[in-house]
Amino acid sequence: MASRVLVYTREGCGLCREALAVIARVRRRIPFDLEEVDIGGDDDLERAYGIRIPVVLVDGVEAFDFEVDPRAFAALLRP
């Protein structure tokens, strides 16, 4: 079963675009489910992640914030 990756983002976030680009490159080699959630307008998500986005969870575990290291990210994924 492939890993599930959840990325909390915000519209207009440059770091989010960079993180998603790294994730997309890794996804070309290693398949996984990907969900992107814009925290804008959700008070609970804004409180939880507002100043740390992007935040990336792999299989429900917070793995990265601000930036994604491609090697470390790939190592967390189940083939």
All heavy atoms as a GROMACS GRO file, in nm:
protein
  620
    1MET      N    1   0.085  -0.118   0.000
    1MET     CA    2   0.000   0.000   0.000
    1MET      C    3   0.089   0.125   0.000
    1MET      O    4   0.181   0.137   0.080
    1MET     CB    5  -0.089  -0.002   0.124
    1MET     CG    6  -0.182   0.113   0.134
    1MET     SD    7  -0.304   0.072   0.261
    1MET     CE    8  -0.333   0.230   0.327
    2ALA      N    9   0.061   0.217  -0.089
    2ALA     CA   10   0.141   0.339  -0.102
    2ALA      C   11   0.120   0.432   0.016
    2ALA      O   12   0.016   0.430   0.081
    2ALA     CB   13   0.105   0.410  -0.231
    3SER      N   14   0.220   0.512   0.042
    3SER     CA   15   0.211   0.613   0.148
    3SER      C   16   0.108   0.719   0.112
    3SER      O   17   0.076   0.740  -0.005
    3SER     CB   18   0.347   0.680   0.169
    3SER     OG   19   0.437   0.591   0.228
    4ARG      N   20   0.061   0.786   0.215
    4ARG     CA   21  -0.031   0.898   0.198
    4ARG      C   22   0.041   1.024   0.245
    4ARG      O   23   0.090   1.030   0.358
    4ARG     CB   24  -0.157   0.878   0.280
    4ARG     CG   25  -0.257   0.989   0.264
    4ARG     CD   26  -0.389   0.955   0.335
    4ARG     NE   27  -0.483   1.063   0.317
    4ARG     CZ   28  -0.495   1.166   0.399
    4ARG    NH1   29  -0.418   1.175   0.506
    4ARG    NH2   30  -0.584   1.260   0.376
    5VAL      N   31   0.048   1.123   0.157
    5VAL     CA   32   0.116   1.249   0.188
    5VAL      C   33   0.011   1.360   0.189
    5VAL      O   34  -0.068   1.374   0.096
    5VAL     CB   35   0.226   1.279   0.084
    5VAL    CG1   36   0.288   1.416   0.109
    5VAL    CG2   37   0.332   1.169   0.087
    6LEU      N   38   0.012   1.437   0.296
    6LEU     CA   39  -0.079   1.550   0.312
    6LEU      C   40   0.005   1.676   0.327
    6LEU      O   41   0.098   1.678   0.409
    6LEU     CB   42  -0.167   1.531   0.435
    6LEU     CG   43  -0.258   1.645   0.477
    6LEU    CD1   44  -0.360   1.678   0.369
    6LEU    CD2   45  -0.328   1.610   0.608
    7VAL      N   46  -0.025   1.777   0.247
    7VAL     CA   47   0.051   1.902   0.251
    7VAL      C   48  -0.044   2.015   0.284
    7VAL      O   49  -0.141   2.040   0.211
    7VAL     CB   50   0.121   1.930   0.115
    7VAL    CG1   51   0.206   2.056   0.125
    7VAL    CG2   52   0.203   1.812   0.070
    8TYR      N   53  -0.017   2.084   0.394
    8TYR     CA   54  -0.092   2.205   0.430
    8TYR      C   55  -0.023   2.324   0.364
    8TYR      O   56   0.098   2.344   0.382
    8TYR     CB   57  -0.098   2.223   0.581
    8TYR     CG   58  -0.187   2.121   0.649
    8TYR    CD1   59  -0.133   2.020   0.726
    8TYR    CD2   60  -0.325   2.126   0.634
    8TYR    CE1   61  -0.214   1.925   0.788
    8TYR    CE2   62  -0.407   2.032   0.695
    8TYR     CZ   63  -0.350   1.933   0.772
    8TYR     OH   64  -0.432   1.840   0.832
    9THR      N   65  -0.101   2.400   0.288
    9THR     CA   66  -0.047   2.512   0.212
    9THR      C   67  -0.135   2.636   0.231
    9THR      O   68  -0.237   2.631   0.299
    9THR     CB   69  -0.043   2.480   0.061
    9THR    OG1   70  -0.178   2.465   0.014
    9THR    CG2   71   0.036   2.355   0.032
   10ARG      N   72  -0.094   2.743   0.166
   10ARG     CA   73  -0.175   2.865   0.162
   10ARG      C   74  -0.156   2.927   0.023
   10ARG      O   75  -0.045   2.925  -0.032
   10ARG     CB   76  -0.132   2.964   0.269
   10ARG     CG   77  -0.211   3.094   0.262
   10ARG     CD   78  -0.167   3.198   0.364
   10ARG     NE   79  -0.208   3.158   0.498
   10ARG     CZ   80  -0.125   3.140   0.600
   10ARG    NH1   81   0.003   3.159   0.586
   10ARG    NH2   82  -0.171   3.106   0.718
   11GLU      N   83  -0.261   2.982  -0.030
   11GLU     CA   84  -0.254   3.048  -0.161
   11GLU      C   85  -0.147   3.157  -0.159
   11GLU      O   86  -0.136   3.233  -0.063
   11GLU     CB   87  -0.390   3.108  -0.196
   11GLU     CG   88  -0.396   3.167  -0.334
   11GLU     CD   89  -0.533   3.218  -0.371
   11GLU    OE1   90  -0.633   3.169  -0.314
   11GLU    OE2   91  -0.540   3.308  -0.455
   12GLY      N   92  -0.066   3.160  -0.264
   12GLY     CA   93   0.036   3.262  -0.276
   12GLY      C   94   0.164   3.235  -0.198
   12GLY      O   95   0.252   3.320  -0.192
   13CYS      N   96   0.177   3.117  -0.142
   13CYS     CA   97   0.293   3.081  -0.059
   13CYS      C   98   0.406   3.029  -0.147
   13CYS      O   99   0.395   2.921  -0.207
   13CYS     CB  100   0.251   2.977   0.044
   13CYS     SG  101   0.387   2.900   0.134
   14GLY      N  102   0.516   3.103  -0.155
   14GLY     CA  103   0.630   3.062  -0.235
   14GLY      C  104   0.697   2.935  -0.183
   14GLY      O  105   0.736   2.848  -0.260
   15LEU      N  106   0.711   2.924  -0.051
   15LEU     CA  107   0.770   2.802   0.006
   15LEU      C  108   0.683   2.681  -0.024
   15LEU      O  109   0.734   2.570  -0.043
   15LEU     CB  110   0.789   2.817   0.157
   15LEU     CG  111   0.898   2.914   0.203
   15LEU    CD1  112   0.897   2.927   0.355
   15LEU    CD2  113   1.034   2.867   0.155
   16CYS      N  114   0.552   2.702  -0.027
   16CYS     CA  115   0.459   2.592  -0.059
   16CYS      C  116   0.483   2.544  -0.202
   16CYS      O  117   0.489   2.423  -0.226
   16CYS     CB  118   0.314   2.637  -0.041
   16CYS     SG  119   0.273   2.685   0.128
   17ARG      N  120   0.498   2.636  -0.294
   17ARG     CA  121   0.524   2.599  -0.434
   17ARG      C  122   0.654   2.521  -0.445
   17ARG      O  123   0.662   2.420  -0.517
   17ARG     CB  124   0.528   2.722  -0.524
   17ARG     CG  125   0.391   2.780  -0.555
   17ARG     CD  126   0.397   2.886  -0.664
   17ARG     NE  127   0.483   2.999  -0.628
   17ARG     CZ  128   0.446   3.105  -0.557
   17ARG    NH1  129   0.322   3.114  -0.513
   17ARG    NH2  130   0.531   3.202  -0.530
   18GLU      N  131   0.756   2.565  -0.374
   18GLU     CA  132   0.885   2.495  -0.377
   18GLU      C  133   0.872   2.354  -0.319
   18GLU      O  134   0.924   2.258  -0.377
   18GLU     CB  135   0.989   2.574  -0.298
   18GLU     CG  136   1.031   2.703  -0.365
   18GLU     CD  137   1.128   2.784  -0.280
   18GLU    OE1  138   1.195   2.726  -0.192
   18GLU    OE2  139   1.134   2.906  -0.302
   19ALA      N  140   0.804   2.342  -0.206
   19ALA     CA  141   0.786   2.210  -0.144
   19ALA      C  142   0.707   2.117  -0.235
   19ALA      O  143   0.743   2.000  -0.252
   19ALA     CB  144   0.716   2.225  -0.009
   20LEU      N  145   0.601   2.169  -0.296
   20LEU     CA  146   0.521   2.087  -0.386
   20LEU      C  147   0.599   2.044  -0.509
   20LEU      O  148   0.579   1.934  -0.562
   20LEU     CB  149   0.392   2.160  -0.425
   20LEU     CG  150   0.290   2.172  -0.312
   20LEU    CD1  151   0.181   2.271  -0.350
   20LEU    CD2  152   0.230   2.035  -0.279
   21ALA      N  153   0.692   2.127  -0.555
   21ALA     CA  154   0.777   2.091  -0.668
   21ALA      C  155   0.870   1.975  -0.630
   21ALA      O  156   0.889   1.882  -0.709
   21ALA     CB  157   0.857   2.212  -0.717
   22VAL      N  158   0.928   1.980  -0.511
   22VAL     CA  159   1.013   1.870  -0.463
   22VAL      C  160   0.930   1.742  -0.452
   22VAL      O  161   0.972   1.635  -0.498
   22VAL     CB  162   1.076   1.905  -0.326
   22VAL    CG1  163   1.142   1.783  -0.263
   22VAL    CG2  164   1.175   2.019  -0.341
   23ILE      N  165   0.812   1.754  -0.395
   23ILE     CA  166   0.724   1.638  -0.378
   23ILE      C  167   0.688   1.579  -0.515
   23ILE      O  168   0.690   1.456  -0.533
   23ILE     CB  169   0.599   1.680  -0.299
   23ILE    CG1  170   0.639   1.705  -0.153
   23ILE    CG2  171   0.489   1.575  -0.309
   23ILE    CD1  172   0.533   1.774  -0.069
   24ALA      N  173   0.659   1.663  -0.612
   24ALA     CA  174   0.624   1.616  -0.746
   24ALA      C  175   0.741   1.541  -0.811
   24ALA      O  176   0.721   1.438  -0.877
   24ALA     CB  177   0.580   1.733  -0.834
   25ARG      N  178   0.862   1.591  -0.792
   25ARG     CA  179   0.980   1.523  -0.849
   25ARG      C  180   0.999   1.384  -0.788
   25ARG      O  181   1.026   1.288  -0.858
   25ARG     CB  182   1.107   1.608  -0.829
   25ARG     CG  183   1.116   1.726  -0.924
   25ARG     CD  184   1.254   1.788  -0.926
   25ARG     NE  185   1.299   1.838  -0.797
   25ARG     CZ  186   1.272   1.959  -0.747
   25ARG    NH1  187   1.200   2.045  -0.816
   25ARG    NH2  188   1.319   1.994  -0.629
   26VAL      N  189   0.983   1.375  -0.657
   26VAL     CA  190   0.996   1.244  -0.591
   26VAL      C  191   0.882   1.152  -0.636
   26VAL      O  192   0.904   1.032  -0.659
   26VAL     CB  193   0.996   1.261  -0.437
   26VAL    CG1  194   0.989   1.126  -0.368
   26VAL    CG2  195   1.119   1.339  -0.391
   27ARG      N  196   0.764   1.206  -0.655
   27ARG     CA  197   0.648   1.126  -0.694
   27ARG      C  198   0.665   1.063  -0.833
   27ARG      O  199   0.602   0.962  -0.864
   27ARG     CB  200   0.522   1.212  -0.690
   27ARG     CG  201   0.394   1.132  -0.691
   27ARG     CD  202   0.276   1.223  -0.674
   27ARG     NE  203   0.155   1.148  -0.648
   27ARG     CZ  204   0.035   1.196  -0.668
   27ARG    NH1  205   0.019   1.320  -0.712
   27ARG    NH2  206  -0.071   1.122  -0.643
   28ARG      N  207   0.747   1.121  -0.916
   28ARG     CA  208   0.774   1.061  -1.048
   28ARG      C  209   0.846   0.928  -1.034
   28ARG      O  210   0.836   0.842  -1.120
   28ARG     CB  211   0.857   1.157  -1.134
   28ARG     CG  212   0.779   1.276  -1.182
   28ARG     CD  213   0.862   1.362  -1.278
   28ARG     NE  214   0.810   1.497  -1.273
   28ARG     CZ  215   0.879   1.605  -1.240
   28ARG    NH1  216   1.008   1.595  -1.212
   28ARG    NH2  217   0.822   1.723  -1.236
   29ARG      N  218   0.921   0.911  -0.924
   29ARG     CA  219   0.996   0.788  -0.900
   29ARG      C  220   0.926   0.692  -0.806
   29ARG      O  221   0.939   0.570  -0.818
   29ARG     CB  222   1.134   0.820  -0.841
   29ARG     CG  223   1.225   0.901  -0.929
   29ARG     CD  224   1.366   0.915  -0.871
   29ARG     NE  225   1.379   0.903  -0.727
   29ARG     CZ  226   1.382   1.006  -0.641
   29ARG    NH1  227   1.372   1.130  -0.684
   29ARG    NH2  228   1.396   0.985  -0.511
   30ILE      N  229   0.856   0.748  -0.707
   30ILE     CA  230   0.793   0.666  -0.603
   30ILE      C  231   0.645   0.705  -0.596
   30ILE      O  232   0.613   0.819  -0.560
   30ILE     CB  233   0.859   0.691  -0.465
   30ILE    CG1  234   1.009   0.665  -0.472
   30ILE    CG2  235   0.793   0.604  -0.359
   30ILE    CD1  236   1.084   0.712  -0.348
   31PRO      N  237   0.555   0.614  -0.628
   31PRO     CA  238   0.413   0.648  -0.623
   31PRO      C  239   0.363   0.662  -0.478
   31PRO      O  240   0.404   0.587  -0.390
   31PRO     CB  241   0.345   0.532  -0.694
   31PRO     CG  242   0.440   0.418  -0.683
   31PRO     CD  243   0.578   0.478  -0.673
   32PHE      N  244   0.275   0.759  -0.457
   32PHE     CA  245   0.209   0.778  -0.328
   32PHE      C  246   0.085   0.863  -0.350
   32PHE      O  247   0.072   0.932  -0.450
   32PHE     CB  248   0.302   0.842  -0.223
   32PHE     CG  249   0.362   0.973  -0.265
   32PHE    CD1  250   0.296   1.093  -0.244
   32PHE    CD2  251   0.488   0.977  -0.325
   32PHE    CE1  252   0.352   1.214  -0.282
   32PHE    CE2  253   0.545   1.097  -0.363
   32PHE     CZ  254   0.478   1.216  -0.342
   33ASP      N  255  -0.007   0.854  -0.255
   33ASP     CA  256  -0.127   0.936  -0.258
   33ASP      C  257  -0.093   1.074  -0.205
   33ASP      O  258  -0.022   1.086  -0.104
   33ASP     CB  259  -0.238   0.874  -0.173
   33ASP     CG  260  -0.283   0.738  -0.225
   33ASP    OD1  261  -0.281   0.719  -0.349
   33ASP    OD2  262  -0.318   0.652  -0.143
   34LEU      N  263  -0.144   1.177  -0.271
   34LEU     CA  264  -0.112   1.314  -0.233
   34LEU      C  265  -0.240   1.395  -0.217
   34LEU      O  266  -0.328   1.391  -0.304
   34LEU     CB  267  -0.024   1.379  -0.340
   34LEU     CG  268   0.012   1.526  -0.321
   34LEU    CD1  269   0.092   1.547  -0.194
   34LEU    CD2  270   0.087   1.577  -0.443
   35GLU      N  271  -0.249   1.466  -0.106
   35GLU     CA  272  -0.359   1.559  -0.083
   35GLU      C  273  -0.300   1.693  -0.040
   35GLU      O  274  -0.212   1.698   0.045
   35GLU     CB  275  -0.452   1.507   0.027
   35GLU     CG  276  -0.569   1.598   0.055
   35GLU     CD  277  -0.660   1.549   0.166
   35GLU    OE1  278  -0.633   1.442   0.224
   35GLU    OE2  279  -0.757   1.618   0.196
   36GLU      N  280  -0.350   1.799  -0.101
   36GLU     CA  281  -0.308   1.934  -0.067
   36GLU      C  282  -0.427   2.006  -0.003
   36GLU      O  283  -0.537   2.004  -0.058
   36GLU     CB  284  -0.263   2.008  -0.193
   36GLU     CG  285  -0.213   2.147  -0.168
   36GLU     CD  286  -0.170   2.217  -0.296
   36GLU    OE1  287  -0.153   2.150  -0.400
   36GLU    OE2  288  -0.156   2.340  -0.291
   37VAL      N  289  -0.405   2.068   0.113
   37VAL     CA  290  -0.511   2.138   0.184
   37VAL      C  291  -0.468   2.283   0.206
   37VAL      O  292  -0.366   2.308   0.269
   37VAL     CB  293  -0.541   2.071   0.321
   37VAL    CG1  294  -0.643   2.153   0.400
   37VAL    CG2  295  -0.590   1.928   0.301
   38ASP      N  296  -0.548   2.375   0.154
   38ASP     CA  297  -0.525   2.518   0.175
   38ASP      C  298  -0.584   2.555   0.310
   38ASP      O  299  -0.703   2.536   0.335
   38ASP     CB  300  -0.592   2.598   0.063
   38ASP     CG  301  -0.561   2.746   0.069
   38ASP    OD1  302  -0.532   2.799   0.179
   38ASP    OD2  303  -0.566   2.810  -0.037
   39ILE      N  304  -0.499   2.607   0.398
   39ILE     CA  305  -0.544   2.638   0.534
   39ILE      C  306  -0.620   2.770   0.542
   39ILE      O  307  -0.681   2.801   0.645
   39ILE     CB  308  -0.429   2.639   0.636
   39ILE    CG1  309  -0.332   2.754   0.608
   39ILE    CG2  310  -0.358   2.504   0.637
   39ILE    CD1  311  -0.231   2.776   0.720
   40GLY      N  312  -0.616   2.849   0.436
   40GLY     CA  313  -0.682   2.979   0.435
   40GLY      C  314  -0.831   2.967   0.464
   40GLY      O  315  -0.901   2.887   0.404
   41GLY      N  316  -0.877   3.044   0.559
   41GLY     CA  317  -1.018   3.045   0.593
   41GLY      C  318  -1.060   2.942   0.695
   41GLY      O  319  -1.175   2.940   0.738
   42ASP      N  320  -0.971   2.854   0.736
   42ASP     CA  321  -1.002   2.752   0.837
   42ASP      C  322  -0.929   2.792   0.965
   42ASP      O  323  -0.807   2.777   0.975
   42ASP     CB  324  -0.958   2.614   0.790
   42ASP     CG  325  -0.998   2.503   0.885
   42ASP    OD1  326  -0.975   2.517   1.008
   42ASP    OD2  327  -1.051   2.401   0.836
   43ASP      N  328  -1.004   2.845   1.061
   43ASP     CA  329  -0.943   2.897   1.183
   43ASP      C  330  -0.858   2.794   1.257
   43ASP      O  331  -0.750   2.825   1.307
   43ASP     CB  332  -1.050   2.952   1.277
   43ASP     CG  333  -1.116   3.078   1.224
   43ASP    OD1  334  -1.058   3.143   1.135
   43ASP    OD2  335  -1.226   3.112   1.270
   44ASP      N  336  -0.906   2.670   1.266
   44ASP     CA  337  -0.831   2.567   1.337
   44ASP      C  338  -0.699   2.536   1.268
   44ASP      O  339  -0.595   2.525   1.333
   44ASP     CB  340  -0.914   2.439   1.349
   44ASP     CG  341  -1.033   2.455   1.442
   44ASP    OD1  342  -1.028   2.541   1.533
   44ASP    OD2  343  -1.132   2.381   1.424
   45LEU      N  344  -0.703   2.523   1.136
   45LEU     CA  345  -0.580   2.496   1.062
   45LEU      C  346  -0.486   2.616   1.065
   45LEU      O  347  -0.364   2.599   1.075
   45LEU     CB  348  -0.611   2.456   0.918
   45LEU     CG  349  -0.680   2.322   0.899
   45LEU    CD1  350  -0.712   2.298   0.752
   45LEU    CD2  351  -0.597   2.208   0.956
   46GLU      N  352  -0.541   2.736   1.059
   46GLU     CA  353  -0.457   2.857   1.069
   46GLU      C  354  -0.383   2.859   1.202
   46GLU      O  355  -0.264   2.890   1.207
   46GLU     CB  356  -0.543   2.983   1.055
   46GLU     CG  357  -0.591   3.011   0.914
   46GLU     CD  358  -0.488   3.082   0.829
   46GLU    OE1  359  -0.376   3.111   0.877
   46GLU    OE2  360  -0.520   3.108   0.713
   47ARG      N  361  -0.453   2.827   1.312
   47ARG     CA  362  -0.389   2.825   1.444
   47ARG      C  363  -0.282   2.716   1.451
   47ARG      O  364  -0.175   2.736   1.508
   47ARG     CB  365  -0.493   2.803   1.554
   47ARG     CG  366  -0.562   2.929   1.599
   47ARG     CD  367  -0.645   2.907   1.725
   47ARG     NE  368  -0.758   2.819   1.703
   47ARG     CZ  369  -0.874   2.856   1.649
   47ARG    NH1  370  -0.891   2.980   1.609
   47ARG    NH2  371  -0.972   2.770   1.633
   48ALA      N  372  -0.310   2.602   1.394
   48ALA     CA  373  -0.217   2.488   1.403
   48ALA      C  374  -0.095   2.505   1.315
   48ALA      O  375   0.016   2.468   1.354
   48ALA     CB  376  -0.291   2.359   1.368
   49TYR      N  377  -0.114   2.559   1.193
   49TYR     CA  378  -0.006   2.557   1.095
   49TYR      C  379   0.028   2.693   1.035
   49TYR      O  380   0.123   2.702   0.957
   49TYR     CB  381  -0.042   2.463   0.979
   49TYR     CG  382  -0.071   2.323   1.024
   49TYR    CD1  383  -0.199   2.270   1.020
   49TYR    CD2  384   0.031   2.242   1.072
   49TYR    CE1  385  -0.225   2.141   1.062
   49TYR    CE2  386   0.007   2.113   1.115
   49TYR     CZ  387  -0.122   2.063   1.110
   49TYR     OH  388  -0.147   1.936   1.152
   50GLY      N  389  -0.042   2.797   1.072
   50GLY     CA  390  -0.034   2.925   1.005
   50GLY      C  391   0.104   2.982   0.980
   50GLY      O  392   0.132   3.030   0.871
   51ILE      N  393   0.192   2.977   1.077
   51ILE     CA  394   0.324   3.039   1.057
   51ILE      C  395   0.430   2.939   1.012
   51ILE      O  396   0.544   2.975   0.989
   51ILE     CB  397   0.372   3.113   1.183
   51ILE    CG1  398   0.386   3.016   1.300
   51ILE    CG2  399   0.278   3.228   1.217
   51ILE    CD1  400   0.454   3.077   1.421
   52ARG      N  401   0.391   2.811   0.998
   52ARG     CA  402   0.490   2.708   0.965
   52ARG      C  403   0.470   2.647   0.826
   52ARG      O  404   0.538   2.551   0.792
   52ARG     CB  405   0.484   2.594   1.067
   52ARG     CG  406   0.521   2.637   1.205
   52ARG     CD  407   0.533   2.519   1.300
   52ARG     NE  408   0.415   2.433   1.302
   52ARG     CZ  409   0.420   2.301   1.287
   52ARG    NH1  410   0.534   2.239   1.270
   52ARG    NH2  411   0.311   2.230   1.290
   53ILE      N  412   0.381   2.697   0.747
   53ILE     CA  413   0.353   2.631   0.620
   53ILE      C  414   0.466   2.648   0.521
   53ILE      O  415   0.540   2.747   0.530
   53ILE     CB  416   0.220   2.678   0.559
   53ILE    CG1  417   0.224   2.825   0.532
   53ILE    CG2  418   0.102   2.637   0.643
   53ILE    CD1  419   0.116   2.872   0.441
   54PRO      N  420   0.483   2.555   0.432
   54PRO     CA  421   0.405   2.433   0.421
   54PRO      C  422   0.441   2.334   0.531
   54PRO      O  423   0.553   2.331   0.580
   54PRO     CB  424   0.444   2.377   0.285
   54PRO     CG  425   0.586   2.425   0.267
   54PRO     CD  426   0.589   2.561   0.330
   55VAL      N  427   0.344   2.253   0.568
   55VAL     CA  428   0.366   2.143   0.661
   55VAL      C  429   0.329   2.015   0.586
   55VAL      O  430   0.224   2.007   0.524
   55VAL     CB  431   0.280   2.158   0.788
   55VAL    CG1  432   0.295   2.037   0.879
   55VAL    CG2  433   0.318   2.285   0.864
   56VAL      N  434   0.419   1.917   0.592
   56VAL     CA  435   0.401   1.792   0.518
   56VAL      C  436   0.390   1.677   0.617
   56VAL      O  437   0.478   1.660   0.702
   56VAL     CB  438   0.519   1.768   0.421
   56VAL    CG1  439   0.502   1.636   0.346
   56VAL    CG2  440   0.535   1.885   0.325
   57LEU      N  441   0.283   1.600   0.603
   57LEU     CA  442   0.265   1.480   0.683
   57LEU      C  443   0.278   1.359   0.591
   57LEU      O  444   0.226   1.360   0.479
   57LEU     CB  445   0.127   1.477   0.749
   57LEU     CG  446   0.105   1.568   0.868
   57LEU    CD1  447   0.094   1.713   0.827
   57LEU    CD2  448  -0.018   1.526   0.944
   58VAL      N  449   0.349   1.257   0.638
   58VAL     CA  450   0.362   1.132   0.565
   58VAL      C  451   0.300   1.024   0.652
   58VAL      O  452   0.342   1.002   0.765
   58VAL     CB  453   0.510   1.100   0.534
   58VAL    CG1  454   0.521   0.964   0.464
   58VAL    CG2  455   0.573   1.210   0.450
   59ASP      N  456   0.197   0.962   0.599
   59ASP     CA  457   0.123   0.858   0.672
   59ASP      C  458   0.079   0.907   0.810
   59ASP      O  459   0.091   0.836   0.910
   59ASP     CB  460   0.206   0.730   0.682
   59ASP     CG  461   0.230   0.668   0.546
   59ASP    OD1  462   0.139   0.673   0.460
   59ASP    OD2  463   0.341   0.616   0.522
   60GLY      N  464   0.031   1.032   0.814
   60GLY     CA  465  -0.023   1.088   0.937
   60GLY      C  466   0.077   1.145   1.034
   60GLY      O  467   0.040   1.195   1.140
   61VAL      N  468   0.204   1.138   1.002
   61VAL     CA  469   0.309   1.187   1.091
   61VAL      C  470   0.373   1.311   1.029
   61VAL      O  471   0.416   1.309   0.914
   61VAL     CB  472   0.417   1.078   1.114
   61VAL    CG1  473   0.530   1.131   1.202
   61VAL    CG2  474   0.356   0.954   1.175
   62GLU      N  475   0.379   1.419   1.108
   62GLU     CA  476   0.441   1.542   1.058
   62GLU      C  477   0.588   1.517   1.028
   62GLU      O  478   0.664   1.472   1.115
   62GLU     CB  479   0.425   1.653   1.160
   62GLU     CG  480   0.462   1.788   1.105
   62GLU     CD  481   0.430   1.900   1.201
   62GLU    OE1  482   0.317   1.907   1.252
   62GLU    OE2  483   0.522   1.982   1.224
   63ALA      N  484   0.628   1.545   0.904
   63ALA     CA  485   0.764   1.514   0.861
   63ALA      C  486   0.846   1.638   0.829
   63ALA      O  487   0.966   1.639   0.852
   63ALA     CB  488   0.759   1.422   0.739
   64PHE      N  489   0.783   1.741   0.772
   64PHE     CA  490   0.856   1.861   0.730
   64PHE      C  491   0.770   1.985   0.750
   64PHE      O  492   0.648   1.978   0.740
   64PHE     CB  493   0.893   1.854   0.580
   64PHE     CG  494   0.974   1.735   0.543
   64PHE    CD1  495   0.914   1.621   0.494
   64PHE    CD2  496   1.112   1.736   0.557
   64PHE    CE1  497   0.988   1.509   0.459
   64PHE    CE2  498   1.188   1.625   0.523
   64PHE     CZ  499   1.125   1.511   0.474
   65ASP      N  500   0.837   2.095   0.777
   65ASP     CA  501   0.773   2.225   0.766
   65ASP      C  502   0.872   2.319   0.699
   65ASP      O  503   0.993   2.294   0.699
   65ASP     CB  504   0.722   2.279   0.900
   65ASP     CG  505   0.829   2.288   1.008
   65ASP    OD1  506   0.949   2.268   0.978
   65ASP    OD2  507   0.795   2.318   1.122
   66PHE      N  508   0.822   2.420   0.634
   66PHE     CA  509   0.899   2.518   0.558
   66PHE      C  510   0.961   2.464   0.430
   66PHE      O  511   0.942   2.519   0.324
   66PHE     CB  512   1.006   2.587   0.643
   66PHE     CG  513   0.951   2.660   0.761
   66PHE    CD1  514   0.979   2.616   0.889
   66PHE    CD2  515   0.872   2.771   0.745
   66PHE    CE1  516   0.928   2.682   0.999
   66PHE    CE2  517   0.820   2.839   0.854
   66PHE     CZ  518   0.849   2.794   0.982
   67GLU      N  519   1.039   2.357   0.438
   67GLU     CA  520   1.100   2.301   0.318
   67GLU      C  521   1.106   2.150   0.328
   67GLU      O  522   1.102   2.094   0.438
   67GLU     CB  523   1.239   2.359   0.292
   67GLU     CG  524   1.339   2.331   0.398
   67GLU     CD  525   1.473   2.397   0.369
   67GLU    OE1  526   1.476   2.519   0.353
   67GLU    OE2  527   1.573   2.324   0.363
   68VAL      N  528   1.117   2.085   0.211
   68VAL     CA  529   1.119   1.939   0.204
   68VAL      C  530   1.253   1.895   0.147
   68VAL      O  531   1.290   1.934   0.036
   68VAL     CB  532   1.004   1.887   0.116
   68VAL    CG1  533   1.010   1.736   0.102
   68VAL    CG2  534   0.869   1.931   0.171
   69ASP      N  535   1.324   1.813   0.223
   69ASP     CA  536   1.448   1.755   0.175
   69ASP      C  537   1.411   1.633   0.090
   69ASP      O  538   1.348   1.539   0.141
   69ASP     CB  539   1.535   1.712   0.293
   69ASP     CG  540   1.661   1.644   0.247
   69ASP    OD1  541   1.656   1.519   0.227
   69ASP    OD2  542   1.764   1.712   0.230
   70PRO      N  543   1.447   1.631  -0.039
   70PRO     CA  544   1.402   1.523  -0.125
   70PRO      C  545   1.449   1.383  -0.083
   70PRO      O  546   1.372   1.288  -0.092
   70PRO     CB  547   1.456   1.562  -0.264
   70PRO     CG  548   1.554   1.669  -0.242
   70PRO     CD  549   1.527   1.731  -0.110
   71ARG      N  550   1.572   1.372  -0.037
   71ARG     CA  551   1.622   1.240   0.004
   71ARG      C  552   1.551   1.190   0.131
   71ARG      O  553   1.512   1.075   0.140
   71ARG     CB  554   1.772   1.243   0.026
   71ARG     CG  555   1.847   1.251  -0.104
   71ARG     CD  556   1.995   1.241  -0.083
   71ARG     NE  557   2.063   1.252  -0.210
   71ARG     CZ  558   2.190   1.270  -0.226
   71ARG    NH1  559   2.267   1.279  -0.119
   71ARG    NH2  560   2.243   1.277  -0.345
   72ALA      N  561   1.537   1.279   0.227
   72ALA     CA  562   1.469   1.241   0.352
   72ALA      C  563   1.322   1.209   0.324
   72ALA      O  564   1.268   1.114   0.382
   72ALA     CB  565   1.482   1.355   0.454
   73PHE      N  566   1.260   1.286   0.236
   73PHE     CA  567   1.120   1.261   0.201
   73PHE      C  568   1.106   1.124   0.135
   73PHE      O  569   1.022   1.044   0.174
   73PHE     CB  570   1.070   1.373   0.108
   73PHE     CG  571   0.930   1.354   0.059
   73PHE    CD1  572   0.823   1.352   0.147
   73PHE    CD2  573   0.904   1.338  -0.076
   73PHE    CE1  574   0.693   1.334   0.102
   73PHE    CE2  575   0.776   1.320  -0.124
   73PHE     CZ  576   0.670   1.318  -0.033
   74ALA      N  577   1.189   1.095   0.037
   74ALA     CA  578   1.182   0.966  -0.032
   74ALA      C  579   1.203   0.850   0.064
   74ALA      O  580   1.139   0.746   0.051
   74ALA     CB  581   1.286   0.962  -0.145
   75ALA      N  582   1.290   0.867   0.162
   75ALA     CA  583   1.319   0.761   0.258
   75ALA      C  584   1.197   0.729   0.346
   75ALA      O  585   1.186   0.617   0.398
   75ALA     CB  586   1.438   0.800   0.346
   76LEU      N  587   1.108   0.824   0.364
   76LEU     CA  588   0.989   0.804   0.448
   76LEU      C  589   0.877   0.730   0.376
   76LEU      O  590   0.784   0.682   0.441
   76LEU     CB  591   0.936   0.938   0.496
   76LEU     CG  592   1.024   1.016   0.591
   76LEU    CD1  593   0.965   1.154   0.618
   76LEU    CD2  594   1.044   0.939   0.721
   77LEU      N  595   0.883   0.722   0.245
   77LEU     CA  596   0.774   0.668   0.166
   77LEU      C  597   0.780   0.516   0.156
   77LEU      O  598   0.888   0.458   0.138
   77LEU     CB  599   0.775   0.727   0.026
   77LEU     CG  600   0.759   0.879   0.020
   77LEU    CD1  601   0.786   0.930  -0.121
   77LEU    CD2  602   0.621   0.920   0.067
   78ARG      N  603   0.663   0.453   0.166
   78ARG     CA  604   0.653   0.309   0.145
   78ARG      C  605   0.641   0.285  -0.006
   78ARG      O  606   0.560   0.348  -0.072
   78ARG     CB  607   0.530   0.252   0.213
   78ARG     CG  608   0.535   0.254   0.362
   78ARG     CD  609   0.418   0.178   0.420
   78ARG     NE  610   0.289   0.222   0.369
   78ARG     CZ  611   0.200   0.295   0.436
   78ARG    NH1  612   0.226   0.334   0.557
   78ARG    NH2  613   0.087   0.329   0.382
   79PRO      N  614   0.720   0.193  -0.059
   79PRO     CA  615   0.712   0.165  -0.204
   79PRO      C  616   0.582   0.096  -0.241
   79PRO      O  617   0.512   0.044  -0.163
   79PRO     CB  618   0.831   0.073  -0.229
   79PRO     CG  619   0.878   0.024  -0.097
   79PRO     CD  620   0.822   0.114   0.007
   0.00000   0.00000   0.00000
